Amino acid sequence: MSDETTTEETADISDLGSRQRETAERLQQLSLRLMSALSRRKAPNPGIEAPGPDLYAKTATAWWEQMMQNPARAVGHTMGFWEGSIRAWTGAMIPGPDDADAKPDKRFTAEEWDSNPWLNYLKRQYKVTSGAMRAAVEDLDTLPDKEKRRLRYFSDQIANLMAPNNFLGSNPEALRRAMETDGESLIQGLENLVTDLEANDGELLVKLVDDSAFSVGENIATAPGQVVLRTKMMELIQYTPAPEQVHAVPIVIFPPWINKFYILDLKPQNSLIRWLVDQGYTVFVASWINPGPEMADAGLEDYIEHGFLEGIEAVKKITKQKKVNAVGYCIAGTTLSLTLSLLKQRGDTSVNSATLFTALTDFSDQGEFTPFLQDDFIDGIEVEVNRSGLLPARVMSRTMSFLRSNDLVYGPAIRSYMLGETPPAFDLLYWNGDSTNLPGRMTMQYLRGLCQRNEFAKGTFELMGHTLSVRDVDVPLMAVVAQTDHIAAWKDCYRGVQAMGSGAKTFVVSESGHIAGIVNPPSKKKYGHYINDDLRGDAEAWLAEASFHEGSWWPRWDAWLTERSGEMVPARKPRQSDLGPAPGSYVKVKAT
């Protein structure tokens, strides 16, 4: 062996040893950081971590009732499971997709799920088992509907968690990446895991987006304007007009305070705010405060008094108009409806028309939120708000994420922790993660009075010395809902609009979901919408008779607003003040 070869081998061994030492040091540091982060985790609140014992008892009772009343069905479930398991085992010996793959599952797209017999078997058996779980739940005929929804949700969570791609040893893509990178992907994944734990005081919330790519007021929420009012609950922004002439009656938009207002101004191409300005409207938008523990006692009355009412009065004063066209989105649409009931009873006609985006006012059917609106979960939230004064932003974020756990929890976790990937720079996901705390008092008023007891729809909601009712909402009204919305189901929104006292209602169902159905600029030519002026029947009858129209509903809304916005007047430019330019300061406060 030559001296040169010996020298090269020695160098290779030295380089390998050096890399091993560096890796060992990194792992040691990451382990220390991991233990430190986990030590900061607060004691878990069992009320918001898992279902209450009543669900287990009711499920067991329903199961035994079924066994006694129809034992053949229970035996059939068992036999079906074992038959499916045998087919999974025998079918896995033959490379190729299984029969259940008629509907592709993006969790199993790697070719090894079909070509590797062991992975093929795991995939097939998982589908058999998860399918058997769902069938068992659906066949519990004596279980009340709400309890079945709860059981369906939690059993789906177990099934989603136990998918074989969620485990390193049975994720072919993660194993392949680890081999290709000499384990660097796993170390980077551990780094990502530790960083996420550190960012949330030991609570595991998967980071969905590269936060460093965005800055509010610089590359998102950039529509020009001025803060013209600041209250303890919100900043009111007036936007700079585009044309020289504008409609006389101004628009004031109240976005939801669960997230921040700039979903309506992510970027110029899809900004609803900029689009309204360009159509010749004087546009005002409320930017809600991100509350701290000192605001624990802030209730819905504070949002109404120091948000909606003060905002409306300020807009009237600035524009020298007696009325405004008001817009409410999601929870702010619900609260705008409360405000309209209050104004009706006070004899105040400040609101010329109302537009509601995906707003619930009748909570008799709680849809996908059923598991979170029963006493066990609400009691757990009450414990949390009594302890901290707030419903922390991370609780709401986690709740929303688990409604789509494969897309918003497990998928991102695999990419970040197993593949070692950096989260993408995506403005919508950045906004989604920039959520807010909720004051304890408001949270419980909303959950107990509106969601659980449905008092507004029943006409029994007590607030600010009045008994508020959805039937008091009698101004000209346009309600826009989203066909696949999993937060405010369109059929539930429809039921609330039906009950409103307005004699001039326009109901629009946009294609897509809670966000994309609303933020749907005409230039994208993406989602269409349904229209039907007859609201006498139920939601299914309404949709069956509705006419479908290609393209965004925004131009239809513009035409509707134009009829209710008066003559054209010289554009009103916001006055400079020491409150600062848009997007203001409240929007930049992060939840802690």
Secondary structure, DSSP 8 states (H G I E B T S, - for coil): --HHHHHHHHHHHHHHHHHHHHHHHHHHHHHHHHHHHHHT-----GGGTS--HHHHHHHHHHHHHHHHH-HHHHHHHHHHHHHHHHHHHHHHTS-S--GGGGS--GGG-STHHHHSHHHHHHHHHHHHHHHHHHHHHHT-TTS-HHHHHHHHHHHHHHHHHT-GGGSGGG-HHHHHHHHHTTTHHHHHHHHHHHHHHHHTTT------S-GGG--BTTTBS---EEEEEE-SSEEEEEE--SSSEEESS-EEEE--SSS-GGGG-SSGGG-HHHHHHHTT--EEEEEE----GGGTT--HHHHIIIIIIHHHHHHHHHHT-S-EEEEEETHHHHHHHHHHHHHHHHT---EEEEEEES-----SS-GGGGGGSSHHHHHHHHHHHHHHSEE-HHHHHHHHHHTTHIIIIIHHHIIIIIS-------HHHHHHHS---EEHHHHHIIIIIIIIT-HHHHT-EEETTEEE-GGG--S-EEEEEETT-SSS-HHHHHHHHHHS--SSEEEEEESS-TTTTTS--GGG----EEE-S--SS-HHHHHHH-EEESS-SHHHHHHHHHTTS-SEEE-------TT-BTT-SGGG----
